[in-house]
Amino acid sequence: MALTQEQRAEVIARLEAFCADRVPAHARAKVRLAFRINGSDVVLLEKRPRFRTNIWGDTEIAKFKYVAIRREWRLYCKYSDLKWHGYENLPASRTFEALLEEVDRDPTHIFWG
């Protein structure tokens, strides 16, 4: 089930602010943050120019999934197998913001390295 219009608007507002704040202005020619929303999935992306081109490539950083039947958000990370796995250090949350804060803090270094 897709996010409601309210949920979508909140997620977009929070992620736009997060992406703008996380990367300093002087570094935006080399790295940017973005996101995509598909149904109930929200994926945070890091964008960098590919070697010797003007084409920007995406690296998926974190995935947030809203489970409507449980009214909760779940956080996923990628391991070296490049598959999404449930993030074990934080249980599901009623708020998107709590999971985004965990990605920002990254206590396990799984999101930002």
VOGUBA-678903 format. One record per atom (N, C-alpha, C): x, y negated, z negated. Coordinates in steps of 0.001 Angstrom, whole numbers, plus 500000, padded with zeros to 6 digits. Last residue first. Layout:
! residues N
XYZ
...
***
This chain:
! residues 113
529560495902493631
530900496494493696
531800496216492557
526949495131493567
527915494165494121
529344494684494136
525635497516492638
525051496642493655
526106495770494338
527093498831490716
526590499618491846
526072498714492965
527995497895488274
528752497564489497
528326498396490701
526519498017486007
527160499261486444
528020499071487688
525411495475485656
526310496014484627
527037497288485034
524241493248487300
524952494417487821
525915495040486806
522943490774487261
523922491118486210
524823492270486654
521310491041489566
522213489899489417
523305490202488391
519855493323488954
520715493323490140
521736492193490031
518485492336486727
519402493464486565
520367493551487756
516900490362487929
517913489966486941
518930491084486728
515222492022489408
516130491119490115
517239490630489180
513793493199487338
514668494024488166
515663493172488944
512417490999486314
513295491787485432
514266492634486241
510859490134488524
511951489306488012
512925490096487139
508779491912488790
509841491927489792
511080491212489249
507413493550485964
507746492316486684
508898492536487655
507115495973484815
505874495324485258
506169494078486080
509556498406485820
509172497178485125
507847496655485666
511307501492485200
510403500651485984
509943499466485145
514431501293483374
513182501933483801
512360500968484657
517748501196484176
516608500346483825
515340501043484286
519632502996485011
519906502205483809
518755501325483364
519040504306487432
518774504989486168
518924504126484921
517445503736490352
518437503136489454
518113503602488041
516988506286492729
516419505511491628
517522505013490710
518629505825495840
518446506622494623
517831505716493555
518972505941499342
518432505251498175
518210506240497038
522115506854500811
520686507091500609
520243506342499356
524857506876501166
524068505873501879
522566506137501839
526503508308499606
525818509070500657
524906508183501505
527313506581497629
528214506768498773
527584507595499887
524101505095496872
525359505720496502
526201505895497760
522043502294496407
522630503256497344
523935503784496773
519151501952494273
520492501572494715
520980502632495690
515993500606493216
516787501645493856
518143501074494267
513374500067490889
514621499596491494
515417500787492020
509881499386490834
510994500311490638
512192499806491426
507130497888489180
508214497784490162
509282498800489804
503698498820488655
505076498620488227
506011498546489428
501094499966488725
501308498529488480
502720498248487967
500507502441489553
501082502338488197
501303500885487779
499533501941492066
498720502780491187
499211502715489734
501650500474493256
500388499821492889
499581500640491886
504795500060492972
503912501223492918
502582500728492363
507142498383494862
505989498213493985
505092499437494111
510607498527494876
509373499125495386
508262498913494368
513615497253496020
512577497129495008
511295497699495612
516967497960496632
515583498084497099
514665498030495891
520055496334497451
519115496898496485
517740496995497117
521709496015499785
522238495915498425
521346496624497413
522638496778503025
521556496843502049
522154496919500647
524130494607505208
524402495682504260
523294495651503224
524140493543508607
523463493648507308
523993494826506508
526027491260510659
525578492602510277
524992492589508879
525921488846513189
525899489125511757
525351490523511525
528042487939515780
526885488743515390
526999489089513911
530213486830516836
529278485903516185
528020486627515730
533251488695516204
532018488395516950
531236487329516200
535384489768514699
535642489100515979
534392488890516844
533374491816512764
534744491496513140
534812490948514560
530259490242511955
531058491415512330
532415490953512848
529441488210509185
529730488329510617
530589489563510881
527052489511506825
528405489033507136
528617489117508641
524599489668504358
524887489484505782
526292488910505924
522930491798502210
524082490927502348
524413490877503833
519519492090501143
520585492318502113
521729491339501944
516974493799499481
517922492692499410
519115493035500291
513795494817500358
515219495169500416
516045493891500426
510820496025499195
511572494785499380
513046495159499325
507809497730499926
509266497779499758
509887496420500058
505212497795500623
505487497571499195
506984497623498886
505695496491503731
504685497125502885
504929496784501427
508671495165503699
507939496101504547
506958496861503656
510777492452503771
509641493055503090
508913493930504097
514173491595503311
513069491956504201
512000492662503372
516599488992502747
515754490105502319
514744490406503406
519943487761502192
518620487689502805
517809488864502256
522932485933501805
521991486920501297
520648486683501964
526048485649503521
524716485150503178
523927486289502558
529331484682504361
528433485631503687
527116484930503350
530589482714505862
531145484065505860
530245485110505203
529348480374505541
529767480672506906
530280482110507019
528978480157502798
527856480623503628
528192480837505090
530795479096501060
531028480465501522
529987480950502533
529998476584500220
531239476671500995
531497478076501564
527696477150498665
527561476520499985
528823476696500835
527700480383497075
528038478952497102
528015478411498530
525083482545496551
526213482302497455
526509480803497480
522997482366494663
524049483375494488
525285483114495353
521067480482495431
521918480231494257
523130481155494189
519792481609497651
520412480286497769
521402480031496633
518824484007496587
519773484038497709
520501482706497859
517053483009494609
518176483871494251
519244483845495341
515164481631496185
515958480911495186
517208481707494810
514169483795497677
514754482637498365
515633481840497407
513187485431495610
514347485861496395
514969484716497187
511023483902494608
512131484316493728
513378484700494531
509419483601496918
509920482426496191
511125482793495328
508884486307497570
509582485439498518
510184484238497799
507472487111495280
508726487773495651
509536486885496587
505211485421495446
506105485370494283
507470485969494621
504079486238497893
504503484849497717
505476484718496550
503491488931497254
504408488609498351
504951487190498203
501584488593495240
502852489279494963
503893488915496007
499559487271496750
500165486658495553
501527487267495249
498926489182498682
499446487877499106
500131487164497940
500170492404497613
499103491417497771
499734490106498224
502080494774499510
501967493798498428
500772492887498684
500559497797500805
501342496560500923
501146495678499694
500844501173500000
500000500000500000
500896498755500000
***
